[in-house]
Amino acid sequence: MAQLITLALLVFGAIILYKRFVNDAEKLSQKSKRQEKERETGASGTLIKDPNTGEYRVKKEDEV
């Protein structure tokens, strides 16, 4: 029975690590595409509008 629990924990851990890996890979892919688009257009960043002040600012790396 202990072997079954250990195996289940290992499988669960592997699934979590796989999902984290896929998530990170998607983020890197999106970042790469965004940087390539900025190089093509000559832009130095993406502007987003601040909903509170109404001012535009450069989008940070960790924002969605």
C-alpha positions in Angstrom: 0.0 0.0 0.0 2.9 2.4 0.8 4.3 1.7 -2.6 1.0 2.7 -4.2 0.9 6.0 -2.3 4.5 6.7 -3.1 3.9 6.1 -6.8 0.8 8.3 -6.7 2.8 11.1 -5.1 5.5 10.8 -7.7 3.0 10.9 -10.6 1.2 13.9 -9.0 4.6 15.7 -8.6 5.5 14.9 -12.2 2.2 16.3 -13.5 2.7 19.5 -11.5 6.3 19.9 -12.9 5.1 19.2 -16.4 2.4 21.9 -16.2 4.9 24.4 -14.8 7.3 23.6 -17.6 4.6 24.1 -20.2 3.4 27.3 -18.6 7.0 28.7 -18.6 7.5 27.7 -22.2 4.4 29.5 -23.3 5.5 32.7 -21.4 8.9 32.5 -23.1 7.3 32.0 -26.5 5.0 35.0 -26.1 7.9 37.1 -24.9 9.9 36.1 -27.9 7.1 36.9 -30.3 6.5 40.3 -28.7 10.2 41.1 -28.9 10.4 40.0 -32.5 7.4 42.2 -33.3 9.0 45.2 -31.6 12.2 44.7 -33.6 10.2 44.5 -36.9 8.3 47.7 -36.1 11.1 49.6 -34.4 9.1 50.1 -31.2 10.8 50.3 -27.9 7.9 48.8 -25.9 4.1 48.3 -25.8 2.0 51.1 -24.4 -1.0 50.3 -22.1 -3.5 52.7 -20.7 -3.6 53.1 -16.9 -7.4 52.8 -16.0 -7.0 55.0 -12.9 -5.2 58.0 -14.4 -5.9 57.6 -18.1 -2.2 58.0 -18.9 -0.3 55.6 -21.2 2.9 53.9 -20.0 5.3 51.2 -21.2 4.1 47.7 -20.4 6.2 45.8 -17.8 7.6 42.3 -18.6 5.5 40.6 -15.9 2.2 42.2 -16.9 -0.4 40.2 -18.9 
